[in-house]
């Protein structure tokens, strides 16, 4: 690259900017007790549109999600048989 050339700046859409900036949301799910619970909830939440990441903490009994929409995430967790404390 020559000294006069401007660096290439990647194009980011408004949606990507929003998703990258979104803070994680943590849901309390008291029934989480084992690895099976964890994998079931992870699979359900990963299927929700716009979810970028999901972390299930068995000890804390929480599900932390980046992206997605709260109502859809709660519905996904409840659809696989777990109650979300609101």
C-alpha positions in Angstrom: 0.0 0.0 0.0 1.4 3.4 -0.9 1.7 6.2 1.7 -1.1 8.1 -0.1 -3.6 5.2 -0.1 -6.3 5.3 2.4 -6.8 2.2 4.5 -9.7 0.0 3.7 -12.5 0.3 6.2 -14.9 -2.6 6.4 -18.5 -1.6 5.7 -20.9 -2.3 8.7 -24.6 -2.3 8.3 -26.8 -0.6 10.9 -28.0 -4.0 12.0 -24.5 -5.3 12.5 -23.6 -2.2 14.5 -26.7 -2.8 16.7 -25.9 -6.5 17.2 -22.2 -5.8 18.0 -23.2 -3.1 20.5 -25.9 -5.1 22.2 -25.2 -5.9 25.8 -25.8 -9.4 27.1 -29.0 -10.2 28.8 -29.1 -12.7 31.6 -32.2 -14.8 32.4 -32.7 -16.7 35.7 -33.7 -20.4 35.1 -33.8 -22.1 38.5 -34.4 -25.6 37.1 -31.0 -25.8 35.4 -29.2 -28.6 37.1 -27.0 -30.6 34.7 -25.2 -30.8 31.4 -28.4 -32.1 29.7 -30.3 -29.0 30.8 -27.4 -26.8 29.5 -27.2 -28.4 26.1 -31.0 -28.4 25.7 -31.3 -24.7 26.5 -28.3 -23.8 24.4 -29.7 -25.6 21.3 -33.1 -23.9 21.8 -31.8 -20.4 22.3 -29.3 -20.8 19.4 -32.3 -21.4 17.2 -33.7 -17.9 17.9 -33.2 -15.3 15.2 -30.4 -12.9 15.7 -28.9 -14.7 18.7 -25.1 -14.3 18.5 -24.1 -16.2 21.6 -25.5 -18.1 24.5 -23.9 -19.2 27.7 -25.6 -21.4 30.2 -24.1 -21.4 33.7 -25.3 -24.5 35.6 -24.0 -23.3 39.0 -25.6 -19.8 38.8 -28.7 -21.2 37.1 -28.6 -18.5 34.5 -28.7 -18.1 30.7 -26.7 -15.2 29.2 -27.5 -14.2 25.7 -26.2 -11.7 23.2 -28.5 -10.7 20.4 -32.0 -11.9 19.8 -35.3 -10.6 21.2 -36.2 -11.2 24.8 -39.7 -12.6 24.2 -38.4 -15.1 21.6 -35.6 -16.2 23.9 -37.9 -16.7 26.9 -40.4 -18.6 24.7 -37.5 -20.9 23.4 -36.4 -21.7 26.9 -40.0 -22.3 28.1 -40.8 -24.4 25.0 -38.1 -26.9 26.0 -39.6 -27.2 29.5 -37.8 -24.7 31.7 -39.3 -21.8 33.6 -37.7 -18.3 33.3 -38.0 -16.1 36.4 -39.2 -12.7 35.3 
